[in-house]
Amino acid sequence: MSNSDDDDVPTLSAHTLAALQEFYNETRTSPDHSATPSDPFAVGAVEEDWRMSQFWYSDDTAARLAEEVMREAGEGGRIACVCAPSVYQKLKQGVMAGSDGVCASVFEYDRRFATYGEDFIFYDYNEPLALPPSVAQQSFDIVLADPPYLSEECLRKVAQTIQYLSKGKVLLCTGAIMEVLAKQLLDLL
């Protein structure tokens, strides 16, 4: 009987190893993200980072959500996009009728969005009210929020932010599993 240390070395299945290799290959061959995109406001101009639970809306979905928040905000209205940068991008892209008549801000943890200047507000849902002094309470006509995680803790904290920012109108995008809690926290219909 041999007393080899090799017996305790974990190994991956062939399928898992192949999936990991495919991921590494995609990471190495993906476009250079440091290059400036032709339209910095295009949905996807900033690549999703699944490690940050980022999953952008399709262009069509972002457009539909942007249309809805513009309608609800009204001419000259203020829109907060909390953890929803693809909707912010669609609002700022300048391709939607009326988008130049609203003011939008993106509340996001990912500092790559700081390229959007004063519209970017660093936001960590773990500190729901740690906002800069320039962000006044109830200063947004509508808040669109898409909490990054389907968890009670995350929704509770994002709800605190929504209540602080909103004058009353909220468009919450989350999974059906969170519906009952969302209604309780935000008095949603």
C-alpha positions as CSV (number, residue, x, y, z in Angstrom):
1,M,0.0,0.0,0.0
2,S,1.5,3.4,-1.0
3,N,1.2,6.4,1.1
4,S,0.9,8.9,-1.8
5,D,-0.3,12.5,-1.4
6,D,-1.8,12.2,-4.9
7,D,-4.8,10.3,-3.4
8,D,-6.1,13.4,-1.8
9,V,-5.8,15.8,-4.8
10,P,-9.2,16.9,-6.0
11,T,-9.9,16.4,-9.7
12,L,-12.5,17.9,-12.0
13,S,-14.7,15.7,-14.2
14,A,-14.0,15.9,-17.9
15,H,-17.3,17.9,-18.5
16,T,-16.4,20.4,-15.8
17,L,-12.9,20.8,-17.0
18,A,-14.1,21.4,-20.6
19,A,-16.6,24.1,-19.3
20,L,-13.8,25.8,-17.4
21,Q,-11.5,25.7,-20.4
22,E,-14.3,27.2,-22.6
23,F,-14.8,30.0,-20.1
24,Y,-11.0,30.8,-20.0
25,N,-10.9,30.7,-23.8
26,E,-13.8,33.2,-24.0
27,T,-12.2,35.5,-21.5
28,R,-8.9,35.5,-23.4
29,T,-10.5,36.0,-26.8
30,S,-13.2,38.6,-25.9
31,P,-12.9,42.1,-27.4
32,D,-10.6,44.6,-25.7
33,H,-12.8,46.2,-23.2
34,S,-10.4,49.1,-22.7
35,A,-11.2,50.3,-26.2
36,T,-13.7,53.1,-26.4
37,P,-17.0,51.9,-28.0
38,S,-18.5,53.8,-30.8
39,D,-21.6,54.6,-28.7
40,P,-20.7,54.7,-25.0
41,F,-24.4,54.7,-24.2
42,A,-25.3,51.6,-26.2
43,V,-26.7,48.7,-24.1
44,G,-23.7,46.4,-23.6
45,A,-21.1,49.2,-24.2
46,V,-19.9,48.1,-20.7
47,E,-19.7,44.3,-20.7
48,E,-21.7,42.3,-18.2
49,D,-19.6,40.9,-15.3
50,W,-21.3,37.8,-13.9
51,R,-19.1,37.9,-10.9
52,M,-20.9,41.1,-9.9
53,S,-24.3,39.5,-10.7
54,Q,-24.6,41.7,-13.8
55,F,-27.0,40.7,-16.5
56,W,-28.1,43.5,-18.9
57,Y,-31.5,43.7,-20.4
58,S,-31.8,43.1,-24.1
59,D,-31.9,46.3,-26.2
60,D,-35.7,45.9,-26.7
61,T,-36.4,45.3,-23.0
62,A,-34.2,48.3,-22.0
63,A,-36.1,50.5,-24.5
64,R,-39.5,49.4,-23.2
65,L,-38.5,50.1,-19.6
66,A,-37.0,53.4,-20.6
67,E,-40.3,54.4,-22.4
68,E,-42.2,53.5,-19.2
69,V,-40.1,55.5,-16.8
70,M,-40.0,58.5,-19.2
71,R,-43.8,58.4,-19.4
72,E,-44.2,58.2,-15.6
73,A,-41.5,60.9,-15.0
74,G,-43.0,63.4,-17.4
75,E,-41.3,66.2,-19.2
76,G,-38.4,67.5,-17.1
77,G,-38.7,64.5,-14.7
78,R,-35.9,62.9,-12.8
79,I,-35.3,59.2,-13.1
80,A,-33.1,57.0,-10.8
81,C,-31.9,53.8,-12.3
82,V,-30.8,51.7,-9.3
83,C,-28.8,48.7,-10.4
84,A,-30.2,49.0,-13.9
85,P,-27.5,50.6,-16.0
86,S,-28.8,49.2,-19.3
87,V,-32.0,51.3,-18.9
88,Y,-29.9,54.4,-18.0
89,Q,-27.9,53.7,-21.2
90,K,-31.0,53.5,-23.3
91,L,-32.3,56.8,-21.8
92,K,-29.0,58.5,-22.6
93,Q,-28.4,57.0,-26.0
94,G,-30.5,59.7,-27.6
95,V,-32.5,57.4,-29.9
96,M,-35.8,57.6,-28.0
97,A,-38.3,60.4,-28.5
98,G,-38.5,62.4,-25.3
99,S,-35.3,61.1,-23.7
100,D,-33.7,64.5,-23.9
101,G,-36.6,65.9,-21.8
102,V,-35.7,63.9,-18.7
103,C,-32.8,63.7,-16.3
104,A,-31.5,60.3,-15.4
105,S,-28.9,59.0,-12.9
106,V,-27.4,55.6,-12.6
107,F,-26.9,54.2,-9.1
108,E,-24.3,51.4,-9.5
109,Y,-21.6,49.5,-7.6
110,D,-19.5,49.0,-10.7
111,R,-17.2,52.0,-11.0
112,R,-16.8,51.4,-14.8
113,F,-20.0,53.5,-15.1
114,A,-18.1,56.5,-13.6
115,T,-17.4,57.3,-17.2
116,Y,-20.9,58.8,-17.3
117,G,-19.7,61.6,-15.1
118,E,-22.1,63.3,-12.7
119,D,-24.9,61.0,-13.7
120,F,-23.0,58.1,-12.0
121,I,-23.6,57.7,-8.3
122,F,-21.7,54.9,-6.5
123,Y,-24.2,52.6,-4.9
124,D,-23.6,49.6,-2.6
125,Y,-26.9,48.0,-1.6
126,N,-25.2,46.9,1.6
127,E,-25.2,50.5,2.6
128,P,-28.5,51.6,1.2
129,L,-28.5,55.2,2.5
130,A,-24.8,55.9,2.0
131,L,-25.4,58.4,-0.8
132,P,-23.6,61.6,-1.6
133,P,-25.1,64.8,0.0
134,S,-26.1,66.0,-3.5
135,V,-28.7,63.2,-3.6
136,A,-31.7,64.7,-1.8
137,Q,-34.5,62.6,-0.2
138,Q,-37.5,62.1,-2.5
139,S,-35.8,63.9,-5.3
140,F,-36.7,61.5,-8.1
141,D,-40.0,61.4,-9.9
142,I,-39.6,57.7,-10.5
143,V,-37.2,55.0,-9.4
144,L,-36.5,52.0,-11.5
145,A,-34.7,49.3,-9.5
146,D,-33.4,45.9,-10.3
147,P,-31.8,44.4,-7.2
148,P,-28.7,42.4,-8.1
149,Y,-29.7,39.3,-6.0
150,L,-32.9,37.4,-5.4
151,S,-32.6,37.5,-1.6
152,E,-34.7,39.0,1.2
153,E,-31.7,40.9,2.5
154,C,-30.9,42.5,-0.8
155,L,-34.5,43.5,-1.5
156,R,-34.9,45.0,2.0
157,K,-31.8,47.1,1.5
158,V,-32.7,48.2,-2.0
159,A,-36.2,49.1,-0.8
160,Q,-34.7,51.5,1.7
161,T,-32.9,53.2,-1.1
162,I,-36.1,53.3,-3.2
163,Q,-38.1,54.8,-0.4
164,Y,-35.4,57.5,0.2
165,L,-35.1,58.5,-3.5
166,S,-38.7,58.2,-4.7
167,K,-41.5,60.8,-4.7
168,G,-43.8,57.8,-4.9
169,K,-43.4,56.1,-8.3
170,V,-41.5,52.9,-8.4
171,L,-40.8,50.4,-11.2
172,L,-39.3,47.3,-9.5
173,C,-37.8,44.6,-11.7
174,T,-37.2,41.4,-9.8
175,G,-38.1,37.7,-9.8
176,A,-41.6,36.5,-9.0
177,I,-40.3,34.8,-5.9
178,M,-39.8,38.3,-4.4
179,E,-43.3,39.6,-5.2
180,V,-44.9,39.2,-1.7
181,L,-42.0,40.8,0.1
182,A,-41.8,43.6,-2.5
183,K,-45.5,44.4,-1.9
184,Q,-44.9,44.4,1.9
185,L,-41.8,46.6,1.7
186,L,-42.9,49.1,-0.9
187,D,-46.7,49.1,-0.6
188,L,-46.9,48.0,-4.3
189,L,-50.2,47.0,-5.9
